[in-house]
């Protein structure tokens, strides 16, 4: 396993546990979901959805 992968996982775990400031995994997933919904709503407003 590459050391950078472990470092990234460690940083993510520290953020998720509140040890360091940042966007948690849960918040990031929710933001992505909201972005998708917003994009789809924008596409539907376009009139043809394509």
PDB file of N, CA, C, O and CB in Angstrom:
ATOM      1  N   UNK A   1       0.854  -1.180   0.000  1.00  0.00           N
ATOM      2  CA  UNK A   1       0.000   0.000   0.000  1.00  0.00           C
ATOM      3  C   UNK A   1       0.895   1.236   0.000  1.00  0.00           C
ATOM      4  O   UNK A   1       1.906   1.291   0.700  1.00  0.00           O
ATOM      5  CB  UNK A   1      -0.969   0.002   1.231  1.00  0.00           C
ATOM      6  N   UNK A   2       0.510   2.208  -0.785  1.00  0.00           N
ATOM      7  CA  UNK A   2       1.302   3.422  -0.910  1.00  0.00           C
ATOM      8  C   UNK A   2       1.152   4.299   0.338  1.00  0.00           C
ATOM      9  O   UNK A   2       0.048   4.455   0.859  1.00  0.00           O
ATOM     10  CB  UNK A   2       0.885   4.202  -2.166  1.00  0.00           C
ATOM     11  N   UNK A   3       2.252   4.864   0.811  1.00  0.00           N
ATOM     12  CA  UNK A   3       2.198   5.702   2.013  1.00  0.00           C
ATOM     13  C   UNK A   3       1.265   6.908   1.883  1.00  0.00           C
ATOM     14  O   UNK A   3       0.664   7.333   2.869  1.00  0.00           O
ATOM     15  CB  UNK A   3       3.579   6.184   2.349  1.00  0.00           C
ATOM     16  N   UNK A   4       1.144   7.452   0.691  1.00  0.00           N
ATOM     17  CA  UNK A   4       0.254   8.608   0.494  1.00  0.00           C
ATOM     18  C   UNK A   4      -1.207   8.223   0.694  1.00  0.00           C
ATOM     19  O   UNK A   4      -2.009   9.031   1.163  1.00  0.00           O
ATOM     20  CB  UNK A   4       0.447   9.201  -0.910  1.00  0.00           C
ATOM     21  N   UNK A   5      -1.548   6.990   0.340  1.00  0.00           N
ATOM     22  CA  UNK A   5      -2.919   6.523   0.557  1.00  0.00           C
ATOM     23  C   UNK A   5      -3.215   6.460   2.058  1.00  0.00           C
ATOM     24  O   UNK A   5      -4.276   6.887   2.513  1.00  0.00           O
ATOM     25  CB  UNK A   5      -3.137   5.131  -0.100  1.00  0.00           C
ATOM     26  N   UNK A   6      -2.278   5.931   2.798  1.00  0.00           N
ATOM     27  CA  UNK A   6      -2.457   5.859   4.248  1.00  0.00           C
ATOM     28  C   UNK A   6      -2.535   7.249   4.869  1.00  0.00           C
ATOM     29  O   UNK A   6      -3.332   7.481   5.778  1.00  0.00           O
ATOM     30  CB  UNK A   6      -1.317   5.066   4.884  1.00  0.00           C
ATOM     31  N   UNK A   7      -1.717   8.165   4.385  1.00  0.00           N
ATOM     32  CA  UNK A   7      -1.725   9.528   4.906  1.00  0.00           C
ATOM     33  C   UNK A   7      -3.072  10.186   4.636  1.00  0.00           C
ATOM     34  O   UNK A   7      -3.623  10.858   5.508  1.00  0.00           O
ATOM     35  CB  UNK A   7      -0.587  10.356   4.282  1.00  0.00           C
ATOM     36  N   UNK A   8      -3.602   9.996   3.431  1.00  0.00           N
ATOM     37  CA  UNK A   8      -4.906  10.562   3.082  1.00  0.00           C
ATOM     38  C   UNK A   8      -6.022   9.993   3.940  1.00  0.00           C
ATOM     39  O   UNK A   8      -6.903  10.725   4.391  1.00  0.00           O
ATOM     40  CB  UNK A   8      -5.210  10.312   1.618  1.00  0.00           C
ATOM     41  N   UNK A   9      -5.982   8.688   4.165  1.00  0.00           N
ATOM     42  CA  UNK A   9      -6.997   8.054   5.008  1.00  0.00           C
ATOM     43  C   UNK A   9      -6.912   8.566   6.435  1.00  0.00           C
ATOM     44  O   UNK A   9      -7.928   8.785   7.094  1.00  0.00           O
ATOM     45  CB  UNK A   9      -6.841   6.532   4.986  1.00  0.00           C
ATOM     46  N   UNK A  10      -5.679   8.752   6.904  1.00  0.00           N
ATOM     47  CA  UNK A  10      -5.493   9.256   8.261  1.00  0.00           C
ATOM     48  C   UNK A  10      -6.025  10.669   8.420  1.00  0.00           C
ATOM     49  O   UNK A  10      -6.673  10.991   9.416  1.00  0.00           O
ATOM     50  CB  UNK A  10      -4.029   9.217   8.635  1.00  0.00           C
ATOM     51  N   UNK A  11      -5.745  11.516   7.424  1.00  0.00           N
ATOM     52  CA  UNK A  11      -6.246  12.890   7.472  1.00  0.00           C
ATOM     53  C   UNK A  11      -7.771  12.910   7.437  1.00  0.00           C
ATOM     54  O   UNK A  11      -8.401  13.683   8.158  1.00  0.00           O
ATOM     55  CB  UNK A  11      -5.679  13.711   6.304  1.00  0.00           C
ATOM     56  N   UNK A  12      -8.366  12.057   6.594  1.00  0.00           N
ATOM     57  CA  UNK A  12      -9.831  12.000   6.496  1.00  0.00           C
ATOM     58  C   UNK A  12     -10.427  11.537   7.823  1.00  0.00           C
ATOM     59  O   UNK A  12     -11.436  12.078   8.272  1.00  0.00           O
ATOM     60  CB  UNK A  12     -10.271  11.053   5.347  1.00  0.00           C
ATOM     61  N   UNK A  13      -9.814  10.548   8.443  1.00  0.00           N
ATOM     62  CA  UNK A  13     -10.309  10.046   9.727  1.00  0.00           C
ATOM     63  C   UNK A  13     -10.224  11.126  10.796  1.00  0.00           C
ATOM     64  O   UNK A  13     -11.146  11.277  11.597  1.00  0.00           O
ATOM     65  CB  UNK A  13      -9.516   8.804  10.165  1.00  0.00           C
ATOM     66  N   UNK A  14      -9.132  11.877  10.818  1.00  0.00           N
ATOM     67  CA  UNK A  14      -8.993  12.959  11.800  1.00  0.00           C
ATOM     68  C   UNK A  14     -10.064  14.021  11.595  1.00  0.00           C
ATOM     69  O   UNK A  14     -10.608  14.547  12.566  1.00  0.00           O
ATOM     70  CB  UNK A  14      -7.597  13.595  11.709  1.00  0.00           C
ATOM     71  N   UNK A  15     -10.369  14.338  10.357  1.00  0.00           N
ATOM     72  CA  UNK A  15     -11.411  15.326  10.064  1.00  0.00           C
ATOM     73  C   UNK A  15     -12.775  14.781  10.473  1.00  0.00           C
ATOM     74  O   UNK A  15     -13.563  15.482  11.107  1.00  0.00           O
ATOM     75  CB  UNK A  15     -11.407  15.700   8.560  1.00  0.00           C
ATOM     76  N   UNK A  16     -13.049  13.541  10.113  1.00  0.00           N
ATOM     77  CA  UNK A  16     -14.344  12.936  10.444  1.00  0.00           C
ATOM     78  C   UNK A  16     -14.555  12.836  11.964  1.00  0.00           C
ATOM     79  O   UNK A  16     -15.684  12.925  12.447  1.00  0.00           O
ATOM     80  CB  UNK A  16     -14.447  11.540   9.809  1.00  0.00           C
ATOM     81  N   UNK A  17     -13.470  12.652  12.700  1.00  0.00           N
ATOM     82  CA  UNK A  17     -13.571  12.537  14.158  1.00  0.00           C
ATOM     83  C   UNK A  17     -13.544  13.890  14.858  1.00  0.00           C
ATOM     84  O   UNK A  17     -13.704  13.961  16.076  1.00  0.00           O
ATOM     85  CB  UNK A  17     -12.447  11.677  14.686  1.00  0.00           C
ATOM     86  N   UNK A  18     -13.340  14.968  14.093  1.00  0.00           N
ATOM     87  CA  UNK A  18     -13.340  16.302  14.681  1.00  0.00           C
ATOM     88  C   UNK A  18     -12.016  16.712  15.285  1.00  0.00           C
ATOM     89  O   UNK A  18     -11.943  17.717  15.991  1.00  0.00           O
ATOM     90  CB  UNK A  18     -14.385  16.386  15.716  1.00  0.00           C
ATOM     91  N   UNK A  19     -10.971  15.953  15.021  1.00  0.00           N
ATOM     92  CA  UNK A  19      -9.649  16.279  15.551  1.00  0.00           C
ATOM     93  C   UNK A  19      -9.074  17.495  14.830  1.00  0.00           C
ATOM     94  O   UNK A  19      -8.461  18.357  15.458  1.00  0.00           O
ATOM     95  CB  UNK A  19      -8.696  15.073  15.413  1.00  0.00           C
ATOM     96  N   UNK A  20      -9.267  17.566  13.529  1.00  0.00           N
ATOM     97  CA  UNK A  20      -8.830  18.725  12.735  1.00  0.00           C
ATOM     98  C   UNK A  20     -10.038  19.306  12.012  1.00  0.00           C
ATOM     99  O   UNK A  20     -11.012  18.607  11.734  1.00  0.00           O
ATOM    100  CB  UNK A  20      -7.709  18.326  11.712  1.00  0.00           C
ATOM    101  N   UNK A  21      -9.955  20.590  11.715  1.00  0.00           N
ATOM    102  CA  UNK A  21     -11.055  21.269  11.019  1.00  0.00           C
ATOM    103  C   UNK A  21     -11.105  20.835   9.561  1.00  0.00           C
ATOM    104  O   UNK A  21     -10.084  20.507   8.957  1.00  0.00           O
ATOM    105  CB  UNK A  21     -10.899  22.805  11.114  1.00  0.00           C
ATOM    106  N   UNK A  22     -12.303  20.840   9.013  1.00  0.00           N
ATOM    107  CA  UNK A  22     -12.474  20.506   7.612  1.00  0.00           C
ATOM    108  C   UNK A  22     -13.853  19.938   7.354  1.00  0.00           C
ATOM    109  O   UNK A  22     -14.653  19.763   8.273  1.00  0.00           O
ATOM    110  CB  UNK A  22     -11.411  19.523   7.167  1.00  0.00           C
ATOM    111  N   UNK A  23     -14.120  19.652   6.092  1.00  0.00           N
ATOM    112  CA  UNK A  23     -15.396  19.078   5.686  1.00  0.00           C
ATOM    113  C   UNK A  23     -15.359  17.575   5.916  1.00  0.00           C
ATOM    114  O   UNK A  23     -14.479  16.882   5.406  1.00  0.00           O
ATOM    115  CB  UNK A  23     -15.708  19.402   4.201  1.00  0.00           C
ATOM    116  N   UNK A  24     -16.312  17.080   6.682  1.00  0.00           N
ATOM    117  CA  UNK A  24     -16.351  15.647   6.964  1.00  0.00           C
ATOM    118  C   UNK A  24     -16.823  14.875   5.730  1.00  0.00           C
ATOM    119  O   UNK A  24     -17.374  15.451   4.792  1.00  0.00           O
ATOM    120  CB  UNK A  24     -17.276  15.356   8.168  1.00  0.00           C
ATOM    121  N   UNK A  25     -16.599  13.582   5.751  1.00  0.00           N
ATOM    122  CA  UNK A  25     -17.042  12.726   4.645  1.00  0.00           C
ATOM    123  C   UNK A  25     -18.554  12.807   4.468  1.00  0.00           C
ATOM    124  O   UNK A  25     -19.056  12.864   3.346  1.00  0.00           O
ATOM    125  CB  UNK A  25     -16.616  11.267   4.886  1.00  0.00           C
ATOM    126  N   UNK A  26     -19.270  12.811   5.584  1.00  0.00           N
ATOM    127  CA  UNK A  26     -20.729  12.889   5.540  1.00  0.00           C
ATOM    128  C   UNK A  26     -21.187  14.202   4.915  1.00  0.00           C
ATOM    129  O   UNK A  26     -22.083  14.216   4.071  1.00  0.00           O
ATOM    130  CB  UNK A  26     -21.316  12.741   6.947  1.00  0.00           C
ATOM    131  N   UNK A  27     -20.569  15.303   5.335  1.00  0.00           N
ATOM    132  CA  UNK A  27     -20.924  16.606   4.770  1.00  0.00           C
ATOM    133  C   UNK A  27     -20.579  16.680   3.290  1.00  0.00           C
ATOM    134  O   UNK A  27     -21.349  17.227   2.500  1.00  0.00           O
ATOM    135  CB  UNK A  27     -20.212  17.727   5.526  1.00  0.00           C
ATOM    136  N   UNK A  28     -19.438  16.138   2.911  1.00  0.00           N
ATOM    137  CA  UNK A  28     -19.028  16.160   1.506  1.00  0.00           C
ATOM    138  C   UNK A  28     -20.009  15.376   0.639  1.00  0.00           C
ATOM    139  O   UNK A  28     -20.342  15.800  -0.467  1.00  0.00           O
ATOM    140  CB  UNK A  28     -17.612  15.587   1.351  1.00  0.00           C
ATOM    141  N   UNK A  29     -20.471  14.234   1.144  1.00  0.00           N
ATOM    142  CA  UNK A  29     -21.445  13.434   0.399  1.00  0.00           C
ATOM    143  C   UNK A  29     -22.768  14.188   0.266  1.00  0.00           C
ATOM    144  O   UNK A  29     -23.397  14.160  -0.792  1.00  0.00           O
ATOM    145  CB  UNK A  29     -21.672  12.072   1.093  1.00  0.00           C
ATOM    146  N   UNK A  30     -23.186  14.856   1.330  1.00  0.00           N
ATOM    147  CA  UNK A  30     -24.442  15.622   1.291  1.00  0.00           C
ATOM    148  C   UNK A  30     -24.328  16.795   0.327  1.00  0.00           C
ATOM    149  O   UNK A  30     -25.269  17.080  -0.413  1.00  0.00           O
ATOM    150  CB  UNK A  30     -24.813  16.131   2.700  1.00  0.00           C
ATOM    151  N   UNK A  31     -23.195  17.474   0.327  1.00  0.00           N
ATOM    152  CA  UNK A  31     -22.983  18.590  -0.595  1.00  0.00           C
ATOM    153  C   UNK A  31     -23.034  18.088  -2.041  1.00  0.00           C
ATOM    154  O   UNK A  31     -23.638  18.731  -2.899  1.00  0.00           O
ATOM    155  CB  UNK A  31     -21.626  19.288  -0.308  1.00  0.00           C
ATOM    156  N   UNK A  32     -22.409  16.957  -2.307  1.00  0.00           N
ATOM    157  CA  UNK A  32     -22.435  16.388  -3.654  1.00  0.00           C
ATOM    158  C   UNK A  32     -23.862  16.037  -4.071  1.00  0.00           C
ATOM    159  O   UNK A  32     -24.259  16.268  -5.213  1.00  0.00           O
ATOM    160  CB  UNK A  32     -21.541  15.139  -3.727  1.00  0.00           C
ATOM    161  N   UNK A  33     -24.625  15.480  -3.137  1.00  0.00           N
ATOM    162  CA  UNK A  33     -26.016  15.133  -3.427  1.00  0.00           C
ATOM    163  C   UNK A  33     -26.830  16.395  -3.746  1.00  0.00           C
ATOM    164  O   UNK A  33     -27.609  16.409  -4.699  1.00  0.00           O
ATOM    165  CB  UNK A  33     -26.644  14.376  -2.232  1.00  0.00           C
ATOM    166  N   UNK A  34     -26.650  17.433  -2.959  1.00  0.00           N
ATOM    167  CA  UNK A  34     -27.375  18.684  -3.206  1.00  0.00           C
ATOM    168  C   UNK A  34     -26.970  19.319  -4.528  1.00  0.00           C
ATOM    169  O   UNK A  34     -27.812  19.874  -5.235  1.00  0.00           O
ATOM    170  CB  UNK A  34     -27.134  19.669  -2.068  1.00  0.00           C
ATOM    171  N   UNK A  35     -25.685  19.240  -4.867  1.00  0.00           N
ATOM    172  CA  UNK A  35     -25.231  19.756  -6.158  1.00  0.00           C
ATOM    173  C   UNK A  35     -25.897  19.020  -7.305  1.00  0.00           C
ATOM    174  O   UNK A  35     -26.272  19.635  -8.303  1.00  0.00           O
ATOM    175  CB  UNK A  35     -23.714  19.642  -6.277  1.00  0.00           C
ATOM    176  N   UNK A  36     -26.048  17.707  -7.173  1.00  0.00           N
ATOM    177  CA  UNK A  36     -26.703  16.909  -8.209  1.00  0.00           C
ATOM    178  C   UNK A  36     -28.170  17.304  -8.349  1.00  0.00           C
ATOM    179  O   UNK A  36     -28.668  17.470  -9.462  1.00  0.00           O
ATOM    180  CB  UNK A  36     -26.585  15.410  -7.889  1.00  0.00           C
ATOM    181  N   UNK A  37     -28.853  17.453  -7.230  1.00  0.00           N
ATOM    182  CA  UNK A  37     -30.264  17.838  -7.257  1.00  0.00           C
ATOM    183  C   UNK A  37     -30.412  19.227  -7.888  1.00  0.00           C
ATOM    184  O   UNK A  37     -31.304  19.453  -8.706  1.00  0.00           O
ATOM    185  CB  UNK A  37     -30.865  17.822  -5.823  1.00  0.00           C
ATOM    186  N   UNK A  38     -29.536  20.145  -7.501  1.00  0.00           N
ATOM    187  CA  UNK A  38     -29.587  21.504  -8.059  1.00  0.00           C
ATOM    188  C   UNK A  38     -29.359  21.478  -9.573  1.00  0.00           C
ATOM    189  O   UNK A  38     -30.043  22.173 -10.324  1.00  0.00           O
ATOM    190  CB  UNK A  38     -28.531  22.410  -7.378  1.00  0.00           C
ATOM    191  N   UNK A  39     -28.393  20.671 -10.010  1.00  0.00           N
ATOM    192  CA  UNK A  39     -28.109  20.559 -11.439  1.00  0.00           C
ATOM    193  C   UNK A  39     -29.303  19.982 -12.194  1.00  0.00           C
ATOM    194  O   UNK A  39     -29.665  20.477 -13.262  1.00  0.00           O
ATOM    195  CB  UNK A  39     -26.870  19.688 -11.670  1.00  0.00           C
ATOM    196  N   UNK A  40     -29.920  18.926 -11.636  1.00  0.00           N
ATOM    197  CA  UNK A  40     -31.065  18.323 -12.307  1.00  0.00           C
ATOM    198  C   UNK A  40     -32.250  19.287 -12.362  1.00  0.00           C
ATOM    199  O   UNK A  40     -32.966  19.327 -13.363  1.00  0.00           O
ATOM    200  CB  UNK A  40     -31.471  17.034 -11.599  1.00  0.00           C
ATOM    201  N   UNK A  41     -32.461  20.060 -11.302  1.00  0.00           N
ATOM    202  CA  UNK A  41     -33.537  21.055 -11.301  1.00  0.00           C
ATOM    203  C   UNK A  41     -33.268  22.114 -12.367  1.00  0.00           C
ATOM    204  O   UNK A  41     -34.189  22.563 -13.049  1.00  0.00           O
ATOM    205  CB  UNK A  41     -33.674  21.717  -9.905  1.00  0.00           C
ATOM    206  N   UNK A  42     -32.012  22.507 -12.506  1.00  0.00           N
ATOM    207  CA  UNK A  42     -31.637  23.489 -13.528  1.00  0.00           C
ATOM    208  C   UNK A  42     -31.909  22.925 -14.926  1.00  0.00           C
ATOM    209  O   UNK A  42     -32.406  23.632 -15.803  1.00  0.00           O
ATOM    210  CB  UNK A  42     -30.142  23.883 -13.384  1.00  0.00           C
ATOM    211  N   UNK A  43     -31.575  21.638 -15.122  1.00  0.00           N
ATOM    212  CA  UNK A  43     -31.803  21.003 -16.420  1.00  0.00           C
ATOM    213  C   UNK A  43     -33.303  20.956 -16.742  1.00  0.00           C
ATOM    214  O   UNK A  43     -33.703  21.183 -17.884  1.00  0.00           O
ATOM    215  CB  UNK A  43     -31.205  19.574 -16.435  1.00  0.00           C
ATOM    216  N   UNK A  44     -34.122  20.664 -15.741  1.00  0.00           N
ATOM    217  CA  UNK A  44     -35.565  20.599 -15.967  1.00  0.00           C
ATOM    218  C   UNK A  44     -36.137  21.972 -16.272  1.00  0.00           C
ATOM    219  O   UNK A  44     -37.066  22.092 -17.070  1.00  0.00           O
ATOM    220  CB  UNK A  44     -36.267  20.000 -14.754  1.00  0.00           C
ATOM    221  N   UNK A  45     -35.598  23.002 -15.650  1.00  0.00           N
ATOM    222  CA  UNK A  45     -36.052  24.372 -15.915  1.00  0.00           C
ATOM    223  C   UNK A  45     -35.743  24.778 -17.338  1.00  0.00           C
ATOM    224  O   UNK A  45     -36.423  25.637 -17.900  1.00  0.00           O
ATOM    225  CB  UNK A  45     -35.404  25.355 -14.942  1.00  0.00           C
ATOM    226  N   UNK A  46     -34.739  24.179 -17.922  1.00  0.00           N
ATOM    227  CA  UNK A  46     -34.333  24.502 -19.290  1.00  0.00           C
ATOM    228  C   UNK A  46     -35.470  24.241 -20.275  1.00  0.00           C
ATOM    229  O   UNK A  46     -35.488  24.805 -21.369  1.00  0.00           O
ATOM    230  CB  UNK A  46     -33.094  23.687 -19.685  1.00  0.00           C
ATOM    231  N   UNK A  47     -36.402  23.398 -19.894  1.00  0.00           N
ATOM    232  CA  UNK A  47     -37.564  23.167 -20.739  1.00  0.00           C
ATOM    233  C   UNK A  47     -37.612  21.814 -21.391  1.00  0.00           C
ATOM    234  O   UNK A  47     -38.681  21.218 -21.521  1.00  0.00           O
ATOM    235  CB  UNK A  47     -37.620  24.185 -21.776  1.00  0.00           C
ATOM    236  N   UNK A  48     -36.459  21.321 -21.805  1.00  0.00           N
ATOM    237  CA  UNK A  48     -36.482  20.032 -22.499  1.00  0.00           C
ATOM    238  C   UNK A  48     -35.732  18.943 -21.754  1.00  0.00           C
ATOM    239  O   UNK A  48     -35.828  17.775 -22.131  1.00  0.00           O
ATOM    240  CB  UNK A  48     -35.900  20.182 -23.874  1.00  0.00           C
ATOM    241  N   UNK A  49     -34.987  19.284 -20.707  1.00  0.00           N
ATOM    242  CA  UNK A  49     -34.308  18.290 -19.910  1.00  0.00           C
ATOM    243  C   UNK A  49     -33.153  17.607 -20.607  1.00  0.00           C
ATOM    244  O   UNK A  49     -32.612  16.627 -20.095  1.00  0.00           O
ATOM    245  CB  UNK A  49     -35.268  17.283 -19.480  1.00  0.00           C
ATOM    246  N   UNK A  50     -32.766  18.113 -21.774  1.00  0.00           N
ATOM    247  CA  UNK A  50     -31.638  17.451 -22.467  1.00  0.00           C
ATOM    248  C   UNK A  50     -30.449  18.361 -22.581  1.00  0.00           C
ATOM    249  O   UNK A  50     -29.421  17.967 -23.132  1.00  0.00           O
ATOM    250  CB  UNK A  50     -32.050  16.989 -23.856  1.00  0.00           C
TER     251      UNK A  50
END
